[in-house]
């Protein structure tokens, strides 16, 4: 009979068969998530919303910034909402150590619940991302409730992983503090709780415009050399803080090598931002989208 037979146990005729073996049902997963959430808010000091989730999360790369509070005894306090979006909302969070003056401001990006999520553009971006379990792939392809939850977490994982890698390569991105489920905590880009402006909000003078363009070319070069394209780049996904360009919103980051449409996404990114710079007066010979696209394709090894 072998060892396999020894592991089997007989079930009585009136005993219901389990629905799944070795996996939590969606209902059980929800209950477990609620228990964890309840534990986070139990006995929290006055004025705080929860204990720090640092110990239970995927943590950002080392060396970590000196301003970051990593003590497990820290608490999180929500200060308001920064941005609403179709897939996620971004909140301002203060993480501080009670009884001390140690604290830091973070941007908490939270993908919305399954009932409200609108991943209407995910099919093309998810090409090249493959999951090991065929059951999970089927759920994603059929857009079941479980599948949409998996998609949300995939987007969060993709953004966190891309930010971690790009930050280590020196790209101008926010430091990725941690990921827990579909919540990302990121370095807050701004001053005193006021977020830095998006590039789209600015009307830079010619010298500043040229400097921002050169920063953008350098940033896109880092992404391309790492085999990445932003996937949804525009003047709304770029911030300017103290004259420094910062690339944000990377859940749809594209692997330009594994994704058969990678070059197409890269070219579209360039066309979008080059169009904005041209509309603000950047000379055509400086901001030529075809020239920049060719340069980035070379960096990515696609030419």
N, C-alpha and C positions, 0 to 999 in steps of 0.2 A: 504493500500500500504506500510505503514511503512517508516522509515527514508531512506532506500536504494533508494526508488523510487524518493524521493525528491532530492537526490544528482545527479540524472541523468539529463543531458541536451540534448536536441534534436539537431541533426546535419542536416544541409541542405543536399539535395540530391546531390548537386554539390560539397560539402565539402569533401576533402579527409580524410579518416580515419587515425588516428595516427598509426604509426608502433608499438610503445610501449607505455605503460602507466606507469608513475612513474619511468622510468629509462632513462638514457641518452643513445643515440645511440653511437656506437663506434666513428662515425665522430664527434659528439658533445663532447665526452670525449677528443678526440684529440685536438679539438679547445680550450677546457677549459685548457688542459695541456699546450698548446702553449701560451695562455694568461698569465698563471701563470709564465711560463718561461720568457716571455717578461717583466713581472713586476719585476722579480728578477734582470734583467740586466739593468733596466732603471735607468739613472742618477748614475751609479756606479762610484766611484772615480777612477781616473787614476791608472792603474796598477792592478786593481781588475777585476775579471770576473763576479762576481755577489754579491748581498747582501747575508748575512748569511740566510740560510734556517731553522735555528734552531726553529723559532717560528711556522713554518708550518709542522713540522715533529714529528713523534713519538720520544720521548726523552729517553735517557739512564737512568739507575736506579740511585737512590740516595743512599748514599752520592756521589756526583759527584767529580771527581778529581780536585784538585786545579789548575792544568795546563789548564783546559778546558775553552775556551772562549765561554760564553753563551750570551753575550750582543747582542741584536737584531740589533744594529747599526754596528756590525762587518761585514767584507767583506771576500769573499773567492777568493783566487788566485791559479790557477793551476800551478804546477811546473814541470809536466811531468808525464810519465806513469811508473808504477812500475812493472806491470805484465799483460800479456794478457792470456786469457783462453777461453775455448770453450763456457762457459755460461756467463762470465763476464770479464771485464777489471778492473784493479785497478790503480788509479791515485794518485799522491802525491798532497795534497791540503794544503795550508796555510790559516788558519782563523785568522784574526787579527783585532784589533780595531784601526781605523784610528786616527792619532794624538797621539798614545801612543806606548809603546814598548810591549804591550800585544799581544801575538800571540801563536798559537800552530800548529803543523803539524798533519795532519790527512790522513788516507788512505781512498780514496773514491772508493768504490766498486760499479760498475755500470753494471747491467745486460744488455746484448746487445738488440738491437731492434728486433722486431718480425721476421724480414726477415732473421736474422743471428743466431737466438738463436738455440742451439742444445741440448735440454734436452732429450738426447737419453737414459738416464738411469733412468728416473723419475718414471716409473710405480711402481717398487718395493718400492722405498723410500716413495711414496705418499700413500701407504697403511697405514691405521690408521689415515690419515688426511682426514677429511670429511668436506665439505662445506654445509651450511644450505640450499641453494637454489638448487633445482633440475636442473634448467636451467644452473647454473654455473657448476654443476657436469657433465651434458651432454656435455657442451662445452669443458671441460677438457678431458673427455673420447674420444670425437671425434676429439680432437686436431685441433679445428677451430682456426682462427686467434685470436678471443676473448679468447678462451680457453688457447692458448699458452701464452697470456698476463697474464691471471690469474695464470698460473703455475709459471711464472717468479716472480709475486708478492708473491705467496705462498712461493717460495724458499727464497725470501728476508725476508719475515715476519718470517719464520721458523728460519733463521740464526740469525736475530736480537733478537728474543725471547729467543733462546737457549743461545746466548752470554750474554744477560742480566741476565738470571737465573744463569748461571754458574759463571759469575763475582761476583754475590752476594753470591754465595756459596764458593767463594775463589779459584775457578779453575784458572789455568794459561792461560787466554784468553785475547785478547785485549779488552779494555773498549769499549762497543758499544755506540757511541756518539748519533746517531740518524738514523732514517729511514724515507725517503720520497719517496713514490712509490717504485721503484726498485733500488734506490740508498741508499747504506749504508755508513755512515761515521764512521770510526773506529779509535781507538788509533793507531798511527803510531809506529811500533816496529822497532827501529833503531836509528841511531845517525846522526845528521846534514844532513838529507835527504837521507842517505844511509841505505837501508833496512837491517835488521839483516839477516844473512845467514839461509838458510833452513838446516835442519839436514842432508839431503842428500848430502850437499856440504862439510860436515866436515869429518875429519879423526881423531876423538878424541883418546887421550891416554887412556890406560886401566882404570885408576882411574876416568877420566872424563866420559868415556863410562858408567861405573857402576853408577856414580852419575846421568847421564841423564836417564838411565834405571829406576832408583828408582823414579826420578821425573815423568817419564811417567806412572809408575804403580800408583802413587798417583793421577795423573791427571785423568787417566781412572777410578780410583775408585770413584772420585767425579762424573764423568759423569754417571757411572753405578748406583750409589746411588740415582741419580736424575732420573733414568729410561731412560737414554739416551745412545746411541752409536753414535760415530762420523759418521759412515756410509761409509767413504771413506778415512780412515786413512792410511797414509804412511809417509815415511821420508820427502816427499815434502810438507806435510801439518803440519809440525812442524818447528818452528823457534827456534834459540838459541840466546838469547840476554844477554850478560854479564853472561854467564854460566847458564842462566835460560831458561828452556824449555817453549815454548809458543805454544798452540794449536790454529790453524787457519783453515779457510775454512770449515764452518759448515752449508752450505745451505741444505745439504742432511742429516742432523741430524735425527736419527731414534728413535722413541719411542719404546723401546724394549719390552714394555708390550702390547701396542695396535697393533703394527705391528706384524702379524703372523710370519714374517721372522726376527724379532728383534734379537733373539739369533744367527741366522746365520750371520747377519751383524756384531754383536759384535765379534763373533769368527773370522771372516775374518779380522776385524781391528787388532786384536791381532796377527794373523798369519802374516800379512803384516809387522808390525813394529818389531815383534820378529825376523823375517827373516833378516831384515836389521841389527839389533843389533848382530845377530849371525854371519853375514858376516863380521862384524867389530871386531870379537873376543870375544864377550861376552860368558862366559862359559855356556854350555847347561843347567847345573843344576840351574843356576841363571835366565836365560831367557827362561824357559820352557813355551811355549805358552799354552799348555793344562792346566797347573797349574794356570796360570794367567787368562785364560778364566773361569775356574771353580770359581776362587775368584770373578771375576766380575759378574758372574751369581748369586752368592750368594748376592753380594751387591745389585743387581737389584731385588732380591726376586724371581728369576726364578728357584731356586733350593731348 
